[in-house]
């Protein structure tokens, strides 16, 4: 599928986003091991989150989905049934990495894999701690999906993650729900804490502090009535687009504002974006609010160290912002980008060059010069949802139309992206 994006003067009006992808995954998984029926409203429309639901169905969990409302009939910590065939996580690294934590404690063997892209993503970071807890795990070539997980009784551990990864932390904490005692995870930099927040909401005993989180098992989780906030990672594309176009005035309603995700707003503000938080409240332990962003004079900036971990998913669209900023954008400490859905350092650089933008790459990052202009041309999503959407935003500031090949990739996280972009761009 090819989308043709025309240049725009502004993004304006208001927009409401689909449910947060990260939170939707976690609510669904925890609901499946709670004791009763959990209702989740504004569940993410993205294909990744529906891969999680498909895997839960494969494990014998009854899942009812009507529009953006999902009802999950939880069967307790050990209520999964051995799947008759391999579970399919699709393109979702979140699904395979986090669900593996719950599968590690089940008294049967499970095979879980995904599509071609997911099959190239390394899994050692979850395999090592789960093996320490007592699970037996095999992988293709010792590191790639599909995974063969032979679950059983788990032992609590204290584990220090080699890199900052919310998925790895979540995997270990979910496994810890089934271990007899306290499981602790320490990490080198702060990562999103949606798992810890959701665990508390479902009734687990959780403690957190600077750089660590722990859960006490075995846990008894209670069903809940939940509503998922709008996805801040999806909002990133519209925040950057509105800030780039001088006449913009855009309101984004009902978006999640978790402090562990606030680095995006803080960075954009430091780069000169005019962003206001018009309203804020709490829902199920998660802050939720209304954002307003207007056309801005952008300075650019540097993303490195802990900030890189906090912004890892937003770097493709921030690289687009860097090209039109005064000082450009430098990204360091981002080797993780090379093992995402694509090698995002190279796919970002490739598309920037196709649009006439100068960029230099490094093993762990890139440098985009500032004060540049996007040319009309053709780019590719390379099958990566964030690349597709990032270059739609670049196209808004181009000197002519930009064709985006493989635009259907956006459906992984934000199927409504193209229609919503056309609603607010002119």
Secondary structure as UniProt FT lines:
FT   STRAND          2..5
FT   STRAND          11..16
FT   HELIX           21..32
FT   STRAND          37..41
FT   HELIX           47..58
FT   TURN            59..60
FT   STRAND          62..66
FT   TURN            67..68
FT   STRAND          69..73
FT   TURN            77..78
FT   STRAND          87..88
FT   TURN            90..91
FT   HELIX           93..103
FT   TURN            104..105
FT   STRAND          109..113
FT   TURN            116..117
FT   HELIX           118..120
FT   HELIX           124..133
FT   STRAND          136..140
FT   TURN            141..143
FT   STRAND          144..150
FT   STRAND          158..160
FT   HELIX           166..176
FT   TURN            177..178
FT   STRAND          181..186
FT   HELIX           194..201
FT   TURN            202..203
FT   STRAND          206..209
FT   TURN            210..211
FT   STRAND          212..217
FT   STRAND          225..227
FT   HELIX           232..244
FT   TURN            246..247
FT   STRAND          249..256
FT   HELIX           259..261
FT   HELIX           263..270
FT   TURN            271..272
FT   STRAND          274..283
FT   TURN            284..285
FT   STRAND          286..294
FT   STRAND          301..303
FT   HELIX           306..310
FT   TURN            311..314
FT   HELIX           315..324
FT   STRAND          329..331
FT   HELIX           335..339
FT   HELIX           344..354
FT   TURN            355..356
FT   STRAND          359..362
FT   TURN            363..364
FT   STRAND          365..368
FT   STRAND          377..380
FT   TURN            382..383
FT   HELIX           385..396
FT   STRAND          402..405
FT   HELIX           407..412
FT   TURN            415..416
FT   HELIX           417..424
//
